[in-house]
C-alpha cells in the first residue's frame, strides 16, 4: 500500500464473521476468505495500514482445537520474528473467542499486540457487525499504544484484556464484557483511547510438548458425585467449577479427595466473576476444606481460563508443585 506507515498481519479462522448462506441447507456456513472480509470493510483501504493476509482456517468457532491454536501461535510467531509487522488481527467465531485469546496470551512472547475479533451478526443479516469489528481490530493492532499488551479482544469498539474477557450474551452485538474490570479502552475516531494501564502479562509459557486432557466439571444443585467419579482415570487434570466462592456438596468430597490424590485438581467458581476464597469457610466441601485436601485455587480465573492454564502446564510435564506456583502467579 502506497504511503503505509503501519503493518498488520490478519489471520482468518472462519466463524460467523466469515459465513454466508448455503443454498443447499438454508443455514450459514464459513465460506468467506480473509480477503473477502477485508474487502467488505469501508474506509480501511485509506487508513495507511499495510495488510498481510493469511487465510488460515475456515471452521466454526466451536470446532477449533488445541492443535489449531498451537499452529496459529507458531505461525504468528514466525511472522513477528520476520520483522516489519506492528500487530496481528485474528478473525474467528465468537463461541470460543475468549478461550482463543487467553490461550494465545499464555504463549505470546512478542510485544506486538494480537487482537481477536469476530461478529455476532453474520453478513446475510441486517446490520452485520463484522466489518465494523474488523475495522476497529485493525486500527487497534496498528496503534503503538497497545505495544506490549499481549492478546486482546476487540468487538463493539471495546478493547478487552484476554485475562478478563467473557462472552456474556448469546446474540447481542455487545456480547463481550470484562466482569470486575471493564474494557481497557475503546476505539473512537480511528484511534485507541485507553481507560487505564495495559494489562499485566504473565507469560510466555513454552509451547506444548505432549498431549494433555483436562476436564471441566460444573457442580450443580443435587449433585451426588456419580458423574464426577467418572472422570477418574479419564484425564490428566481437572477443573472443578464450584458454587460461589468455591463450595461443593458434602457428598462430592470423597470423590474429589480421591481425584486430587492422583491428578492436579483446580478449584474455580462457576460464576466467572470474582475470586475463589481460600480461608473463610470451613465446613466439609468448603473452599478451605477442599484446598486442605490438595485442590489448587484458581483465584479469580474463570473455569475456562483455569482449564486452559492447567492444560498448558500439563502439556509441559509440569508437576503439582509447579502448577500450584503458576496458578498463584496467574490467578491474582
matplotlib code that plots the C-alpha trace (Angstrom):
import matplotlib.pyplot as plt

x = [0.0, 1.4, 2.2, 1.5, 3.0, 2.0, 1.7, -0.8, -1.0, -4.5, -5.3, -8.8, -10.1, -13.8, -16.8, -19.9, -17.9, -16.9, -20.3, -22.6, -25.8, -25.6, -28.2, -28.5, -29.4, -30.6, -28.2, -25.0, -21.6, -18.0, -17.1, -15.6, -11.8, -9.8, -9.5, -13.3, -13.7, -11.3, -12.8, -16.1, -14.7, -15.5, -12.6, -9.9, -8.0, -7.4, -6.0, -2.4, -2.1, -0.4, -2.3, -0.6, -3.5, -3.4, -6.4, -5.6, -8.8, -12.5, -14.3, -16.9, -15.5, -16.9, -14.8, -11.4, -8.9, -5.7, -3.8, -5.3, -4.4, -0.9, -0.3, -1.7, 0.5, 3.5, 2.6, 2.1, 5.5, 7.2, 5.5, 6.6, 10.1, 10.4, 10.0, 8.1, 4.8, 3.3, 0.3, -1.8, -5.6, -7.4, -11.0, -13.0, -16.3, -17.3, -18.2, -14.6, -13.1, -12.4, -10.6, -8.5, -7.4, -6.4, -4.6, -2.6, -1.9, -0.3, 2.1, 2.6, 6.2, 6.3, 5.4, 3.2, -0.5, -2.6, -6.2, -9.0, -12.3, -15.4, -19.1, -22.4, -24.4, -23.5, -23.2, -26.6, -28.4, -29.4, -26.7, -23.8, -21.2, -18.3, -16.9, -17.0, -15.4, -12.7, -12.0, -11.6, -9.4, -7.0, -6.9, -6.1, -3.5, -1.7, -1.8, 1.6, -0.3, -1.1, 2.6, 3.2, -0.5, -0.4, -3.6, -6.8, -10.4, -12.0, -15.7, -18.3, -15.4, -14.4, -10.9, -10.8, -7.8, -7.7, -7.3, -10.8, -13.0, -16.2, -18.9, -21.9, -24.8, -25.8, -26.9, -26.2, -23.6, -22.4, -21.9, -18.4, -17.6, -14.9, -16.6, -14.9, -12.6, -14.4, -12.7, -9.2, -10.1, -12.2, -11.7, -13.1, -12.3, -9.8, -7.6, -7.3, -8.5, -7.2, -9.1, -6.2, -2.9, -2.2, -3.0, -0.2, 1.3, 2.4, 3.9, 5.0, 4.7, 6.6, 4.8, 3.2, 5.4, 2.8, -1.0, -2.8, -6.5, -8.1, -11.7, -14.1, -16.7, -19.5, -21.2, -25.0, -27.7, -28.4, -25.2, -24.4, -20.9, -21.6, -20.6, -17.6, -16.3, -16.5, -13.5, -11.3, -8.7, -10.0, -8.0, -4.6, -6.1, -9.5, -11.0, -14.0, -16.3, -17.8, -20.6, -19.9, -16.5, -15.5, -18.0, -19.3, -21.9, -20.5, -21.4, -18.8, -15.9, -14.9, -14.7, -12.8, -10.4, -9.7, -9.1, -6.8, -4.6, -3.9, -4.1, -4.0, -7.5, -8.1, -10.9, -12.7, -16.0, -18.8, -19.8, -16.9, -16.8, -14.8, -12.3, -12.3, -11.6, -9.0, -9.6, -13.1, -15.5, -14.5, -17.4, -16.9, -16.9, -16.0, -13.0, -10.8, -11.6, -11.0, -7.7, -6.6, -7.4, -5.0, -7.1, -5.4, -7.3, -7.9, -8.1, -10.2, -9.6, -12.8, -13.2, -12.5, -9.3, -8.3, -8.7, -6.5, -3.8, -3.8, -3.7, -0.8, 1.2, 0.4, 1.4, 4.9, 5.0, 4.7, 4.4, 1.9, 4.2, 5.0, 1.3, 0.4, 3.0, 2.0, -1.7, -0.6, 1.0, -1.6, -4.7, -4.2]
y = [0.0, 3.4, 5.6, 2.8, 3.7, 0.6, -3.1, -5.6, -9.3, -10.7, -14.4, -15.6, -18.8, -18.7, -18.2, -16.1, -13.1, -15.3, -17.0, -16.8, -18.7, -22.3, -22.7, -26.5, -26.1, -22.5, -22.1, -20.1, -21.7, -20.4, -19.6, -16.1, -15.7, -13.2, -11.2, -11.2, -10.0, -7.1, -6.1, -5.6, -3.1, 0.6, 3.0, 0.5, 0.9, 4.6, 4.1, 3.8, 0.3, -2.4, -5.7, -9.1, -11.6, -15.3, -17.5, -19.9, -21.9, -21.9, -23.5, -22.5, -21.2, -24.3, -26.6, -25.0, -27.3, -27.0, -28.1, -25.3, -22.7, -24.2, -24.0, -20.5, -19.3, -20.8, -19.1, -15.7, -16.2, -16.8, -13.7, -11.5, -12.9, -11.9, -8.3, -5.4, -6.3, -3.9, -6.1, -9.1, -9.5, -12.8, -13.3, -16.2, -17.4, -15.7, -19.1, -19.5, -16.1, -15.7, -19.1, -18.4, -15.0, -16.4, -19.4, -17.2, -14.8, -17.6, -18.4, -15.0, -13.9, -10.7, -7.1, -6.7, -6.9, -9.9, -8.7, -11.4, -10.3, -11.7, -10.9, -11.6, -10.9, -12.8, -11.0, -12.1, -10.3, -6.6, -4.6, -7.2, -6.1, -7.9, -5.0, -2.6, -5.1, -5.9, -2.2, -1.5, -4.5, -3.4, 0.1, -1.3, -3.7, -0.8, 1.5, 1.9, 2.4, -1.3, -2.4, -4.9, -5.5, -9.2, -10.8, -8.7, -9.0, -6.1, -6.1, -3.3, -0.8, -2.1, -3.4, -6.2, -7.9, -11.7, -12.2, -10.9, -11.0, -13.1, -13.7, -12.6, -12.8, -15.2, -12.8, -9.1, -7.2, -6.0, -9.6, -9.2, -7.9, -7.9, -8.5, -6.8, -4.6, -3.4, -2.8, -1.4, 1.0, 1.8, 2.6, 6.0, 8.4, 5.9, 5.6, 3.8, 5.6, 3.8, 3.8, 2.8, 0.9, -2.0, -5.5, -7.2, -10.0, -13.3, -15.4, -16.6, -20.3, -22.7, -24.5, -27.8, -30.9, -33.6, -34.1, -33.4, -33.9, -31.6, -32.0, -29.3, -30.4, -28.0, -28.5, -28.3, -28.4, -32.0, -33.3, -36.8, -37.2, -40.1, -38.1, -36.6, -40.1, -40.9, -38.6, -40.9, -42.3, -40.3, -37.1, -35.7, -32.9, -31.5, -28.1, -28.1, -25.2, -24.9, -22.9, -19.3, -18.8, -22.4, -24.8, -28.2, -30.6, -32.6, -35.8, -34.9, -34.5, -38.2, -38.3, -35.0, -36.2, -39.4, -37.5, -34.9, -37.7, -38.9, -35.8, -32.0, -30.6, -26.9, -25.2, -22.4, -20.8, -21.4, -17.8, -16.5, -13.1, -12.8, -14.9, -18.3, -17.8, -19.7, -19.4, -18.1, -21.2, -24.4, -26.9, -30.1, -29.1, -25.5, -23.9, -24.2, -27.9, -28.6, -26.7, -28.7, -31.8, -30.7, -28.7, -25.8, -22.5, -20.7, -17.2, -15.0, -17.0, -18.3, -22.1, -21.8, -19.9, -22.2, -25.2, -23.6, -22.7, -26.2, -27.8, -25.6, -26.5, -30.3, -30.2, -29.2, -32.0, -29.6, -31.3, -30.4, -28.0, -26.1, -26.0, -24.6, -21.9, -20.9, -20.6, -18.4, -16.1, -16.1, -16.2, -12.8]
z = [0.0, -1.0, 1.9, 4.5, 7.9, 9.9, 9.0, 10.4, 9.7, 9.5, 10.1, 9.3, 11.1, 9.9, 12.2, 11.9, 10.6, 7.6, 7.0, 4.1, 3.1, 2.0, -0.7, 0.0, 3.7, 4.1, 7.0, 7.1, 7.0, 7.0, 3.3, 3.1, 2.8, 4.7, 1.5, 1.2, 4.8, 4.3, 1.0, 2.8, 5.3, 4.3, 4.7, 5.6, 2.4, 3.1, 6.6, 5.6, 7.0, 5.0, 5.5, 5.2, 4.8, 5.8, 5.1, 8.0, 8.6, 7.6, 10.5, 13.1, 16.4, 18.1, 16.0, 16.8, 18.5, 20.6, 17.5, 15.5, 18.1, 18.6, 14.8, 14.8, 17.6, 15.8, 12.5, 14.3, 16.0, 12.7, 11.2, 14.0, 14.1, 10.5, 11.5, 9.9, 11.5, 14.1, 15.2, 14.4, 13.9, 14.1, 12.9, 14.2, 15.6, 18.8, 20.5, 21.6, 21.3, 25.0, 25.0, 21.9, 23.3, 26.7, 25.1, 22.8, 25.6, 27.6, 24.8, 23.2, 23.6, 21.4, 22.1, 19.1, 20.2, 19.0, 18.5, 18.3, 16.8, 15.2, 14.6, 16.3, 13.2, 10.0, 6.6, 5.5, 8.3, 8.5, 10.2, 10.3, 12.8, 11.2, 9.1, 12.0, 14.3, 11.8, 11.1, 14.9, 15.3, 12.6, 13.9, 17.4, 16.2, 14.4, 17.3, 19.2, 22.5, 22.6, 22.2, 25.0, 25.7, 24.7, 23.4, 23.4, 22.2, 20.2, 19.4, 19.5, 19.6, 23.0, 23.8, 26.4, 28.0, 27.3, 31.1, 31.9, 28.8, 28.8, 26.2, 28.3, 25.8, 23.1, 20.4, 21.4, 19.4, 22.8, 23.9, 25.3, 28.7, 31.3, 34.7, 37.6, 35.4, 32.3, 28.9, 29.0, 26.2, 23.1, 19.5, 18.5, 15.7, 14.3, 17.3, 20.6, 23.7, 26.8, 30.0, 32.1, 32.1, 29.8, 31.3, 33.3, 31.4, 33.0, 30.2, 27.9, 28.6, 26.4, 23.6, 24.4, 24.0, 24.8, 24.7, 27.9, 28.6, 31.1, 32.2, 33.4, 35.9, 36.8, 40.2, 40.3, 42.9, 44.0, 42.5, 44.0, 42.6, 40.3, 37.2, 38.9, 39.7, 36.0, 35.4, 37.5, 35.1, 32.1, 32.3, 33.3, 35.3, 36.3, 36.9, 39.3, 38.7, 42.2, 43.7, 44.8, 46.4, 46.0, 47.6, 46.6, 48.2, 51.0, 49.2, 46.5, 48.9, 48.9, 45.0, 44.9, 47.5, 45.6, 42.3, 43.9, 45.2, 41.6, 39.4, 39.8, 40.5, 40.3, 42.3, 40.3, 40.6, 38.1, 38.4, 36.4, 38.2, 41.5, 43.2, 44.8, 48.5, 50.5, 54.2, 55.1, 55.2, 57.0, 56.5, 54.6, 50.9, 51.6, 49.9, 52.9, 53.3, 49.6, 49.5, 52.5, 50.5, 47.8, 45.4, 43.7, 44.0, 40.7, 42.3, 40.0, 36.9, 35.4, 34.9, 31.1, 31.7, 34.5, 32.3, 29.6, 32.1, 33.6, 30.1, 29.1, 32.2, 32.0, 28.3, 29.5, 32.1, 35.0, 38.4, 41.1, 42.9, 39.7, 38.8, 42.2, 42.0, 38.5, 39.5, 42.4, 39.9, 37.1, 39.3, 41.1]

ax = plt.figure().add_subplot(projection="3d")
ax.plot(x, y, z, "-o")
ax.set_aspect("equal")
plt.show()
